[in-house]
Protein backbone atom coordinates (compact mmCIF):
# COMPACT_ATOMS: atom_id res chain seq x y z
CA UNK A 1 0.00 0.00 0.00
CA UNK A 2 2.92 2.35 0.63
CA UNK A 3 1.41 3.82 3.79
CA UNK A 4 -0.17 2.68 7.07
CA UNK A 5 -3.42 1.41 5.58
CA UNK A 6 -5.22 1.02 8.91
CA UNK A 7 -4.87 4.76 9.52
CA UNK A 8 -6.20 5.84 6.12
CA UNK A 9 -9.27 8.05 6.29
CA UNK A 10 -12.70 6.83 5.24
CA UNK A 11 -15.03 9.75 5.79
CA UNK A 12 -14.85 10.86 9.42
CA UNK A 13 -13.08 7.70 10.59
CA UNK A 14 -10.02 5.68 9.76
CA UNK A 15 -10.02 2.13 8.43
CA UNK A 16 -9.39 0.63 11.87
CA UNK A 17 -11.91 2.92 13.61
CA UNK A 18 -14.64 1.86 11.17
CA UNK A 19 -13.93 -1.80 11.83
CA UNK A 20 -13.80 -1.39 15.61
CA UNK A 21 -17.06 0.56 15.61
CA UNK A 22 -18.68 -2.11 13.41
CA UNK A 23 -17.83 -4.63 16.14
CA UNK A 24 -19.53 -2.65 18.89
CA UNK A 25 -22.36 -5.05 19.64
CA UNK A 26 -23.60 -6.84 22.72
CA UNK A 27 -22.46 -10.22 21.40
CA UNK A 28 -18.86 -9.00 20.95
CA UNK A 29 -17.31 -9.15 24.41
CA UNK A 30 -13.74 -8.24 23.47
CA UNK A 31 -11.91 -6.87 20.44
CA UNK A 32 -8.29 -7.99 20.27
CA UNK A 33 -5.85 -6.52 17.78
CA UNK A 34 -2.38 -7.99 17.29
CA UNK A 35 0.15 -5.54 15.87
CA UNK A 36 3.88 -5.14 15.38
CA UNK A 37 5.89 -4.10 18.43
CA UNK A 38 7.12 -0.92 16.76
CA UNK A 39 3.69 0.23 15.51
CA UNK A 40 3.47 3.21 17.84
CA UNK A 41 1.17 5.15 15.50
CA UNK A 42 -1.45 2.42 15.67
CA UNK A 43 -1.05 2.13 19.44
CA UNK A 44 -1.62 5.86 19.86
CA UNK A 45 -4.54 5.82 17.41
CA UNK A 46 -6.29 2.99 19.29
CA UNK A 47 -5.77 4.46 22.76
CA UNK A 48 -9.28 5.90 22.94
CA UNK A 49 -11.05 2.81 21.64
CA UNK A 50 -12.34 -0.14 23.65
CA UNK A 51 -9.86 -2.69 22.29
CA UNK A 52 -7.09 -4.86 23.65
CA UNK A 53 -3.94 -4.21 21.66
CA UNK A 54 -1.29 -6.91 21.83
CA UNK A 55 2.19 -6.01 20.61
CA UNK A 56 4.35 -9.08 21.20
CA UNK A 57 8.10 -8.72 21.63
CA UNK A 58 8.64 -10.69 18.44
CA UNK A 59 6.55 -9.57 15.48
CA UNK A 60 4.26 -12.30 14.17
CA UNK A 61 5.47 -13.47 10.74
CA UNK A 62 1.99 -14.20 9.40
CA UNK A 63 -1.74 -14.17 10.12
CA UNK A 64 -1.67 -17.61 11.74
CA UNK A 65 0.92 -16.45 14.27
CA UNK A 66 -1.16 -13.34 15.01
CA UNK A 67 -4.25 -15.48 15.54
CA UNK A 68 -2.32 -17.81 17.86
CA UNK A 69 -1.15 -14.83 19.94
CA UNK A 70 -4.73 -13.55 20.24
CA UNK A 71 -6.08 -17.01 21.12
CA UNK A 72 -3.45 -17.49 23.83
CA UNK A 73 -4.45 -14.14 25.33
CA UNK A 74 -8.15 -15.03 25.22
CA UNK A 75 -7.51 -18.40 26.86
CA UNK A 76 -5.31 -16.91 29.59
CA UNK A 77 -7.35 -13.81 30.38
CA UNK A 78 -10.95 -14.87 29.77
CA UNK A 79 -11.08 -18.67 30.24
CA UNK A 80 -13.61 -19.31 27.46
CA UNK A 81 -15.89 -22.31 27.69
CA UNK A 82 -16.62 -24.90 25.02
CA UNK A 83 -19.77 -22.99 23.99
CA UNK A 84 -17.95 -19.69 23.38
CA UNK A 85 -16.81 -18.58 19.97
CA UNK A 86 -14.50 -16.17 18.20
CA UNK A 87 -14.50 -14.21 14.97
CA UNK A 88 -11.54 -13.65 12.70
CA UNK A 89 -11.45 -10.42 10.74
CA UNK A 90 -8.32 -9.01 9.10
CA UNK A 91 -7.96 -5.38 10.17
CA UNK A 92 -7.94 -4.13 6.58
CA UNK A 93 -11.64 -4.93 6.00
CA UNK A 94 -12.99 -1.37 6.37
CA UNK A 95 -16.51 -1.64 5.02
CA UNK A 96 -17.91 -4.31 7.29
CA UNK A 97 -20.66 -2.73 9.33
CA UNK A 98 -22.65 -3.49 12.46
CA UNK A 99 -25.89 -4.64 10.77
CA UNK A 100 -23.95 -6.95 8.42
CA UNK A 101 -21.99 -8.52 11.30
CA UNK A 102 -25.17 -8.84 13.41
CA UNK A 103 -26.96 -10.55 10.53
CA UNK A 104 -24.14 -13.08 10.16
CA UNK A 105 -24.06 -13.59 13.93
CA UNK A 106 -27.78 -14.41 13.90
CA UNK A 107 -27.07 -17.19 11.38
CA UNK A 108 -24.09 -18.35 13.47
CA UNK A 109 -26.21 -18.61 16.64
CA UNK A 110 -28.51 -21.08 14.90
CA UNK A 111 -25.68 -23.09 13.35
CA UNK A 112 -24.15 -26.25 14.76
CA UNK A 113 -21.02 -25.90 12.63
CA UNK A 114 -17.57 -25.54 14.18
CA UNK A 115 -16.66 -22.94 11.56
CA UNK A 116 -18.88 -20.61 9.54
CA UNK A 117 -17.64 -18.53 6.63
CA UNK A 118 -19.78 -16.02 4.73
CA UNK A 119 -19.65 -16.09 0.95
CA UNK A 120 -20.70 -13.67 -1.73
CA UNK A 121 -21.27 -15.12 -5.20
CA UNK A 122 -19.37 -18.20 -4.06
CA UNK A 123 -16.28 -16.34 -2.80
CA UNK A 124 -15.28 -16.72 0.86
CA UNK A 125 -15.03 -13.56 2.95
CA UNK A 126 -14.91 -12.24 6.51
CA UNK A 127 -15.77 -12.39 9.32
CA UNK A 128 -15.15 -16.09 9.85
CA UNK A 129 -16.81 -17.55 12.94
CA UNK A 130 -15.27 -20.33 15.05
CA UNK A 131 -16.39 -22.34 18.06
CA UNK A 132 -13.85 -22.11 20.89
CA UNK A 133 -12.70 -25.77 20.61
CA UNK A 134 -11.37 -25.00 17.10
CA UNK A 135 -8.75 -22.75 18.75
CA UNK A 136 -6.84 -25.88 19.82
CA UNK A 137 -6.61 -26.96 16.19
CA UNK A 138 -4.99 -23.65 15.23
CA UNK A 139 -1.98 -24.59 17.36
CA UNK A 140 -1.74 -28.01 15.70
CA UNK A 141 -1.26 -26.58 12.21
CA UNK A 142 2.12 -27.21 10.63
CA UNK A 143 4.48 -24.26 10.24
CA UNK A 144 3.77 -24.07 6.50
CA UNK A 145 -0.03 -24.09 6.94
CA UNK A 146 -2.33 -21.12 7.25
CA UNK A 147 -5.69 -20.88 9.01
CA UNK A 148 -7.50 -22.14 5.90
CA UNK A 149 -5.72 -25.48 6.38
CA UNK A 150 -8.22 -26.10 9.19
CA UNK A 151 -10.78 -27.01 6.54
CA UNK A 152 -8.53 -27.86 3.62
CA UNK A 153 -6.58 -30.62 5.38
CA UNK A 154 -8.48 -31.36 8.56
CA UNK A 155 -11.84 -32.93 9.25
CA UNK A 156 -13.46 -29.56 9.96
CA UNK A 157 -15.81 -28.53 7.19
CA UNK A 158 -16.96 -24.93 7.45
CA UNK A 159 -20.55 -24.03 6.88
CA UNK A 160 -20.52 -21.65 3.93
CA UNK A 161 -23.27 -19.05 4.22
CA UNK A 162 -24.13 -17.22 1.03
CA UNK A 163 -25.10 -13.62 1.79
CA UNK A 164 -25.99 -10.47 -0.12
CA UNK A 165 -23.09 -8.45 1.27
CA UNK A 166 -20.21 -7.87 -1.17
CA UNK A 167 -18.53 -5.99 1.71
CA UNK A 168 -17.34 -9.32 3.16
CA UNK A 169 -14.84 -9.55 0.29
CA UNK A 170 -13.46 -6.02 0.37
CA UNK A 171 -10.02 -5.48 1.84
CA UNK A 172 -7.26 -2.95 1.25
CA UNK A 173 -4.16 -4.32 -0.41
CA UNK A 174 -3.44 -1.68 -3.05
CA UNK A 175 -3.99 2.06 -3.62
CA UNK A 176 -6.61 1.04 -6.20
CA UNK A 177 -8.51 -0.90 -3.51
CA UNK A 178 -8.49 2.21 -1.34
CA UNK A 179 -9.74 4.42 -4.21
CA UNK A 180 -12.54 1.93 -4.90
CA UNK A 181 -13.59 1.95 -1.24
CA UNK A 182 -13.50 5.77 -1.16
CA UNK A 183 -15.73 5.96 -4.25
CA UNK A 184 -18.19 3.27 -3.18
CA UNK A 185 -18.32 3.49 0.62
CA UNK A 186 -16.94 6.78 1.96
CA UNK A 187 -20.43 8.16 2.67
CA UNK A 188 -21.29 5.20 4.92
CA UNK A 189 -21.10 5.87 8.64
C-alpha positions in Angstrom: 0.0 0.0 0.0 2.9 2.4 0.6 1.4 3.8 3.8 -0.2 2.7 7.1 -3.4 1.4 5.6 -5.2 1.0 8.9 -4.9 4.8 9.5 -6.2 5.8 6.1 -9.3 8.0 6.3 -12.7 6.8 5.2 -15.0 9.8 5.8 -14.9 10.9 9.4 -13.1 7.7 10.6 -10.0 5.7 9.8 -10.0 2.1 8.4 -9.4 0.6 11.9 -11.9 2.9 13.6 -14.6 1.9 11.2 -13.9 -1.8 11.8 -13.8 -1.4 15.6 -17.1 0.6 15.6 -18.7 -2.1 13.4 -17.8 -4.6 16.1 -19.5 -2.6 18.9 -22.4 -5.0 19.6 -23.6 -6.8 22.7 -22.5 -10.2 21.4 -18.9 -9.0 21.0 -17.3 -9.1 24.4 -13.7 -8.2 23.5 -11.9 -6.9 20.4 -8.3 -8.0 20.3 -5.9 -6.5 17.8 -2.4 -8.0 17.3 0.2 -5.5 15.9 3.9 -5.1 15.4 5.9 -4.1 18.4 7.1 -0.9 16.8 3.7 0.2 15.5 3.5 3.2 17.8 1.2 5.1 15.5 -1.5 2.4 15.7 -1.0 2.1 19.4 -1.6 5.9 19.9 -4.5 5.8 17.4 -6.3 3.0 19.3 -5.8 4.5 22.8 -9.3 5.9 22.9 -11.1 2.8 21.6 -12.3 -0.1 23.6 -9.9 -2.7 22.3 -7.1 -4.9 23.7 -3.9 -4.2 21.7 -1.3 -6.9 21.8 2.2 -6.0 20.6 4.4 -9.1 21.2 8.1 -8.7 21.6 8.6 -10.7 18.4 6.5 -9.6 15.5 4.3 -12.3 14.2 5.5 -13.5 10.7 2.0 -14.2 9.4 -1.7 -14.2 10.1 -1.7 -17.6 11.7 0.9 -16.5 14.3 -1.2 -13.3 15.0 -4.2 -15.5 15.5 -2.3 -17.8 17.9 -1.2 -14.8 19.9 -4.7 -13.6 20.2 -6.1 -17.0 21.1 -3.5 -17.5 23.8 -4.5 -14.1 25.3 -8.2 -15.0 25.2 -7.5 -18.4 26.9 -5.3 -16.9 29.6 -7.4 -13.8 30.4 -11.0 -14.9 29.8 -11.1 -18.7 30.2 -13.6 -19.3 27.5 -15.9 -22.3 27.7 -16.6 -24.9 25.0 -19.8 -23.0 24.0 -18.0 -19.7 23.4 -16.8 -18.6 20.0 -14.5 -16.2 18.2 -14.5 -14.2 15.0 -11.5 -13.7 12.7 -11.4 -10.4 10.7 -8.3 -9.0 9.1 -8.0 -5.4 10.2 -7.9 -4.1 6.6 -11.6 -4.9 6.0 -13.0 -1.4 6.4 -16.5 -1.6 5.0 -17.9 -4.3 7.3 -20.7 -2.7 9.3 -22.7 -3.5 12.5 -25.9 -4.6 10.8 -24.0 -6.9 8.4 -22.0 -8.5 11.3 -25.2 -8.8 13.4 -27.0 -10.5 10.5 -24.1 -13.1 10.2 -24.1 -13.6 13.9 -27.8 -14.4 13.9 -27.1 -17.2 11.4 -24.1 -18.4 13.5 -26.2 -18.6 16.6 -28.5 -21.1 14.9 -25.7 -23.1 13.3 -24.1 -26.2 14.8 -21.0 -25.9 12.6 -17.6 -25.5 14.2 -16.7 -22.9 11.6 -18.9 -20.6 9.5 -17.6 -18.5 6.6 -19.8 -16.0 4.7 -19.7 -16.1 0.9 -20.7 -13.7 -1.7 -21.3 -15.1 -5.2 -19.4 -18.2 -4.1 -16.3 -16.3 -2.8 -15.3 -16.7 0.9 -15.0 -13.6 2.9 -14.9 -12.2 6.5 -15.8 -12.4 9.3 -15.1 -16.1 9.8 -16.8 -17.5 12.9 -15.3 -20.3 15.1 -16.4 -22.3 18.1 -13.9 -22.1 20.9 -12.7 -25.8 20.6 -11.4 -25.0 17.1 -8.8 -22.8 18.7 -6.8 -25.9 19.8 -6.6 -27.0 16.2 -5.0 -23.6 15.2 -2.0 -24.6 17.4 -1.7 -28.0 15.7 -1.3 -26.6 12.2 2.1 -27.2 10.6 4.5 -24.3 10.2 3.8 -24.1 6.5 0.0 -24.1 6.9 -2.3 -21.1 7.2 -5.7 -20.9 9.0 -7.5 -22.1 5.9 -5.7 -25.5 6.4 -8.2 -26.1 9.2 -10.8 -27.0 6.5 -8.5 -27.9 3.6 -6.6 -30.6 5.4 -8.5 -31.4 8.6 -11.8 -32.9 9.2 -13.5 -29.6 10.0 -15.8 -28.5 7.2 -17.0 -24.9 7.5 -20.6 -24.0 6.9 -20.5 -21.7 3.9 -23.3 -19.1 4.2 -24.1 -17.2 1.0 -25.1 -13.6 1.8 -26.0 -10.5 -0.1 -23.1 -8.5 1.3 -20.2 -7.9 -1.2 -18.5 -6.0 1.7 -17.3 -9.3 3.2 -14.8 -9.6 0.3 -13.5 -6.0 0.4 -10.0 -5.5 1.8 -7.3 -3.0 1.2 -4.2 -4.3 -0.4 -3.4 -1.7 -3.0 -4.0 2.1 -3.6 -6.6 1.0 -6.2 -8.5 -0.9 -3.5 -8.5 2.2 -1.3 -9.7 4.4 -4.2 -12.5 1.9 -4.9 -13.6 2.0 -1.2 -13.5 5.8 -1.2 -15.7 6.0 -4.2 -18.2 3.3 -3.2 -18.3 3.5 0.6 -16.9 6.8 2.0 -20.4 8.2 2.7 -21.3 5.2 4.9 -21.1 5.9 8.6 
